[in-house]
């Protein structure tokens, strides 16, 4: 599915240009692993391809899932959630990247480090 903006709302169309999810969101990201980031009233959450909320809009920012975890921002701190919306790694970073090969780059106080999927620092 591809995100399309109509007026000031976003929805999704299929390859044929047919509307699959009507334009109803303030912002819409691409689908990854069956979920897409969408925003409503300044908060980000995740929907499935039937427009059902899988993770309610509650985050200040979110990134697509990578290796089962997604970056989210809560109160200016970056952390990670699992596909059920539970915090997997507490928001504690000034910036956090997506996981690749089991590691993610994070920044705290201008210092870059890598963490594993448990949040353990790997240098």
C-alpha positions in Angstrom: 0.0 0.0 0.0 1.1 3.6 -0.7 0.4 6.6 1.4 -1.5 9.4 -0.4 -2.4 12.9 0.9 -5.8 14.3 0.0 -6.2 17.9 1.3 -4.7 17.7 4.7 -5.4 14.0 5.4 -3.5 10.8 4.6 -4.8 7.4 3.5 -3.5 4.4 1.5 -4.1 3.1 -2.0 -3.2 -0.2 -3.6 -1.2 -0.8 -6.9 -4.4 -0.1 -8.9 -5.0 3.3 -7.3 -8.0 2.0 -5.4 -8.5 3.4 -1.9 -7.8 0.7 0.7 -7.7 3.0 3.8 -9.6 6.2 3.4 -7.7 9.5 4.0 -8.2 10.1 7.8 -4.7 10.5 9.3 -2.7 13.7 9.8 0.4 11.8 8.6 1.2 8.4 7.3 4.4 6.4 6.8 5.1 3.3 4.8 4.1 -0.2 5.8 6.8 -2.4 7.2 6.2 -5.9 8.5 2.4 -5.3 8.1 2.3 -2.1 10.2 2.4 1.5 9.2 3.1 4.6 11.4 0.3 7.1 11.3 -0.2 10.3 13.3 -3.4 11.8 14.7 -3.5 15.1 16.6 0.3 15.2 17.0 0.8 11.6 18.3 2.1 8.6 16.5 0.9 5.0 16.5 0.7 2.0 14.2 -2.1 0.5 12.1 -2.5 -2.7 10.2 -3.5 -3.0 6.6 -7.2 -3.0 7.6 -6.8 0.4 9.3 -7.1 -1.2 12.8 -5.0 0.4 15.5 -2.4 -2.2 16.6 -0.6 0.4 18.8 -2.6 3.5 19.8 -1.2 6.9 18.9 0.7 7.9 22.1 4.2 8.7 21.0 5.8 12.0 20.2 7.6 10.4 17.2 8.0 6.9 15.9 10.1 5.0 13.2 9.2 1.8 11.3 9.9 -1.5 12.9 13.3 -3.1 12.4 14.2 -6.5 13.7 11.1 -6.5 15.8 11.6 -3.1 17.5 10.6 0.4 16.6 12.2 3.7 17.8 9.7 5.9 19.7 10.1 9.3 21.4 8.4 10.1 24.7 9.0 13.4 26.4 12.1 14.1 24.3 13.8 10.8 25.0 14.2 8.0 22.5 13.6 4.3 23.3 12.1 1.2 21.7 8.8 -0.7 21.6 8.0 -4.2 20.6 5.2 -5.1 18.1 2.7 -5.2 21.0 3.5 -1.5 21.9 5.3 -2.4 25.1 8.5 -0.6 25.9 11.3 -2.9 25.2 14.1 -0.4 26.0 13.1 2.5 28.1 13.3 6.0 26.5 16.6 7.3 27.8 18.6 8.4 24.7 19.0 11.8 23.0 18.7 10.0 19.7 18.3 6.3 18.6 18.7 4.5 15.3 17.0 1.4 14.0 18.4 -2.0 14.7 20.6 -3.7 12.1 22.3 -7.1 12.7 21.2 -7.0 16.3 22.7 -3.6 17.1 21.5 0.0 17.1 23.4 3.3 17.3 22.3 5.6 20.2 23.4 8.9 21.5 23.5 10.2 25.1 25.1 13.5 26.0 26.8 13.7 22.6 28.4 10.3 23.1 27.6 7.6 20.5 27.4 4.0 21.5 25.8 0.8 20.2 23.2 -1.2 22.1 21.8 -4.7 21.7 18.1 -5.6 21.7 18.1 -5.8 25.5 19.4 -2.2 25.8 22.9 -3.4 26.9 25.7 -1.1 25.8 28.1 -2.7 23.3 31.2 -0.6 22.6 
